[in-house]
Amino acid sequence: MSDFLSTGTLPQEYRDLALTVRDFANQVVAPVAAKHDADHSFPYDVVAGMADMGLFGLPFPEEYGGMGGDYFALCLALEELGKIDQSVAITLEAGVSLGAMPIYRFGNEEQKQQWLPQLTSGRALAAFGLTEPGAGSDAGGTRTTAVLDGDEWIINGSKQFITNSGTDITRLVTVTAVTGETAGKKEISTILVPTDTPGFVAEPAYNKVGWHASDTHPLSFTDVRVPQANLLGERGRGYANFLRILDEGRIAIAALSVGAAQGCVDESVRYAGEREAFGRTIGRNQAVAFKIARMEARAHAARTAYYDAAALMLAGKPFKKEAAIAKLVASEAAMDNARDATQIFGGYGFMNEYAVARHYRDSKILEIGEGTTEVQLMLIGRELGL
Ligand SMILES: Cc1cc2nc3c(=O)[nH]c(=O)nc-3n(C[C@H](O)[C@H](O)[C@H](O)COP(=O)(O)OP(=O)(O)OC[C@H]3O[C@@H](n4cnc5c(N)ncnc54)[C@H](O)[C@@H]3O)c2cc1C
């Protein structure tokens, strides 16, 4: 079976981390993945296990309770988890790169001290509230408002499709809201909203096509009052700051997608070597072997794309285009591989308890969340001056 970690050129500490997460994914996540998928239940025990391993603190400094690693380390963990269970992987991805990272990047020292230790420990989750019924790809269409009243913001509006926003351990939602107008343009700012604030409601969870064990809710805000000091970053910079978070997040989603794509390859190699038809294993047919070879090529190419984007980001160089490319090719690799793997599994591939069936349902959102395929193409085109 293919194993990039044994043939690749990763430094030892990254390889060790990936192998540790791989063991956890195989031994702890895999046995309960089908059950949580079938029950649509949030995997609290698995999340506690990831917390014990320090995964929620991977890219943060130790002074905030983190592991002192970097964003690439997070990506490697997401790839290993994404192979086995995308719901678990997206819970970590959203918790770290959308939940805690905005506070680390844009918070003042007091906000970091208040929130990061609990978030990096994985004992609490924060969610990222950007999308609204009228503002998805066009996130500037935000209608939620925040008005200053003395030394408090009063927030009114709604958000939709927000990951990790309604679990028993969710403590915070960071929201974008219109805080005024500058030169005829909406001034959008980012505000921290603790989930126990009166007027904040996580509405009942969605009934999704996939990612059944990931927590996703619409949110409503009715005269929600939070201190003025809960403004995250500069007033009016909320939209720009969230776009920076999404640029990084695309590398993480690409890594998760590569995991999904590789998981489909691994399952298919195993099955094609076992399943017999017409007196031989189906993998002996070149039509099947070529299909799997193409799947492996997609996963590998997508992996090099996210490694490259992460390397640029860590080197402090521009990475917007490369992150968009990685997200584009990796999400397509996941979807294409999931479709091909399901075909290789025949009728079993259509049975929900099989991992490839889960990947088939789970992978579609990878082409939509954190910027659709079309948004990635827009970003790449813009970077080319088009
Ligand atoms: C399971 C799940 C989890 C999510 N988690 C979060 C979260 O934690 N936080 C958060 O803020 N959001 C979250 N989202 C929202 C997600 O990021 C949005 O759904 C996504 O950005 C697309 O926005 P939309 O759904 O409004 O689609 P729209 O923006 O309405 O797009 C509809 C279609 O039109 C296309 N389109 C739009 N504009 C153009 C254009 N100019 N050119 C070409 N095509 C275009 C799009 O590509 C798409 O195909 C989540 C969504 C899901 C389903």
The ligand as an SDF file (V2000), in Angstrom:
LIG
                    3D

 53 58  0  0  0  0  0  0  0  0999 V2000
  -21.2380   22.0950    6.3790 C   0  0  0  0  0  0  0  0  0  0  0  0
  -20.8820   23.5420    6.2220 C   0  0  0  0  0  0  0  0  0  0  0  0
  -20.0470   24.1570    7.1590 C   0  0  0  0  0  0  0  0  0  0  0  0
  -19.7590   25.5070    7.0530 C   0  0  0  0  0  0  0  0  0  0  0  0
  -19.0390   26.1290    8.0530 N   0  0  0  0  0  0  0  0  0  0  0  0
  -18.9400   27.4980    8.0550 C   0  0  0  0  0  0  0  0  0  0  0  0
  -18.3650   28.1900    9.1690 C   0  0  0  0  0  0  0  0  0  0  0  0
  -17.9080   27.5730   10.1470 O   0  0  0  0  0  0  0  0  0  0  0  0
  -18.3430   29.5450    9.1440 N   0  0  0  0  0  0  0  0  0  0  0  0
  -18.8310   30.2790    8.0990 C   0  0  0  0  0  0  0  0  0  0  0  0
  -18.7950   31.4970    8.1620 O   0  0  0  0  0  0  0  0  0  0  0  0
  -19.3710   29.6470    7.0080 N   0  0  0  0  0  0  0  0  0  0  0  0
  -19.4430   28.2820    6.9790 C   0  0  0  0  0  0  0  0  0  0  0  0
  -20.0090   27.6350    5.8970 N   0  0  0  0  0  0  0  0  0  0  0  0
  -20.5040   28.4310    4.7690 C   0  0  0  0  0  0  0  0  0  0  0  0
  -19.7090   28.2330    3.4800 C   0  0  0  0  0  0  0  0  0  0  0  0
  -18.4510   28.8400    3.5820 O   0  0  0  0  0  0  0  0  0  0  0  0
  -20.5770   28.8340    2.3480 C   0  0  0  0  0  0  0  0  0  0  0  0
  -21.6640   27.9490    2.1600 O   0  0  0  0  0  0  0  0  0  0  0  0
  -19.8130   29.0110    1.0570 C   0  0  0  0  0  0  0  0  0  0  0  0
  -18.8510   30.0290    1.1920 O   0  0  0  0  0  0  0  0  0  0  0  0
  -20.7300   29.3390   -0.1190 C   0  0  0  0  0  0  0  0  0  0  0  0
  -21.6220   30.3740    0.1980 O   0  0  0  0  0  0  0  0  0  0  0  0
  -23.1870   30.1840   -0.1090 P   0  0  0  0  0  0  0  0  0  0  0  0
  -23.6050   28.8890    0.4850 O   0  0  0  0  0  0  0  0  0  0  0  0
  -23.9040   31.4090    0.3300 O   0  0  0  0  0  0  0  0  0  0  0  0
  -23.2700   30.0460   -1.6750 O   0  0  0  0  0  0  0  0  0  0  0  0
  -23.3810   31.2570   -2.7350 P   0  0  0  0  0  0  0  0  0  0  0  0
  -22.3550   32.2740   -2.4360 O   0  0  0  0  0  0  0  0  0  0  0  0
  -24.7950   31.7220   -2.8080 O   0  0  0  0  0  0  0  0  0  0  0  0
  -22.9960   30.5250   -4.0840 O   0  0  0  0  0  0  0  0  0  0  0  0
  -23.9090   29.7290   -4.8190 C   0  0  0  0  0  0  0  0  0  0  0  0
  -23.2110   29.2970   -6.1070 C   0  0  0  0  0  0  0  0  0  0  0  0
  -22.9370   30.4560   -6.9170 O   0  0  0  0  0  0  0  0  0  0  0  0
  -21.5570   30.4840   -7.2410 C   0  0  0  0  0  0  0  0  0  0  0  0
  -21.1210   31.8930   -7.3300 N   0  0  0  0  0  0  0  0  0  0  0  0
  -21.3680   32.9070   -6.4630 C   0  0  0  0  0  0  0  0  0  0  0  0
  -20.7890   34.0230   -6.9000 N   0  0  0  0  0  0  0  0  0  0  0  0
  -20.1560   33.7290   -8.0650 C   0  0  0  0  0  0  0  0  0  0  0  0
  -19.3830   34.4820   -9.0010 C   0  0  0  0  0  0  0  0  0  0  0  0
  -19.1150   35.7720   -8.8100 N   0  0  0  0  0  0  0  0  0  0  0  0
  -18.9120   33.8460  -10.0950 N   0  0  0  0  0  0  0  0  0  0  0  0
  -19.1590   32.5210  -10.2790 C   0  0  0  0  0  0  0  0  0  0  0  0
  -19.8860   31.7570   -9.4380 N   0  0  0  0  0  0  0  0  0  0  0  0
  -20.3760   32.3560   -8.3390 C   0  0  0  0  0  0  0  0  0  0  0  0
  -20.8640   29.7580   -6.0980 C   0  0  0  0  0  0  0  0  0  0  0  0
  -19.5720   29.3220   -6.4550 O   0  0  0  0  0  0  0  0  0  0  0  0
  -21.8510   28.6330   -5.8610 C   0  0  0  0  0  0  0  0  0  0  0  0
  -21.6330   27.6070   -6.7890 O   0  0  0  0  0  0  0  0  0  0  0  0
  -20.2650   26.2570    5.9520 C   0  0  0  0  0  0  0  0  0  0  0  0
  -21.0720   25.6360    5.0010 C   0  0  0  0  0  0  0  0  0  0  0  0
  -21.4020   24.3000    5.1370 C   0  0  0  0  0  0  0  0  0  0  0  0
  -22.3350   23.7000    4.1270 C   0  0  0  0  0  0  0  0  0  0  0  0
  1  2  1  0
  2  3  1  0
  2 52  2  0
  3  4  2  0
  4  5  1  0
  4 50  1  0
  5  6  2  0
  6  7  1  0
  6 13  1  0
  7  8  2  0
  7  9  1  0
  9 10  1  0
 10 11  2  0
 10 12  1  0
 12 13  2  0
 13 14  1  0
 14 15  1  0
 14 50  1  0
 15 16  1  0
 16 17  1  0
 16 18  1  0
 18 19  1  0
 18 20  1  0
 20 21  1  0
 20 22  1  0
 22 23  1  0
 23 24  1  0
 24 25  2  0
 24 26  1  0
 24 27  1  0
 27 28  1  0
 28 29  2  0
 28 30  1  0
 28 31  1  0
 31 32  1  0
 32 33  1  0
 33 34  1  0
 33 48  1  0
 34 35  1  0
 35 36  1  0
 35 46  1  0
 36 37  1  0
 36 45  1  0
 37 38  2  0
 38 39  1  0
 39 40  1  0
 39 45  2  0
 40 41  1  0
 40 42  2  0
 42 43  1  0
 43 44  2  0
 44 45  1  0
 46 47  1  0
 46 48  1  0
 48 49  1  0
 50 51  2  0
 51 52  1  0
 52 53  1  0
M  END
$$$$
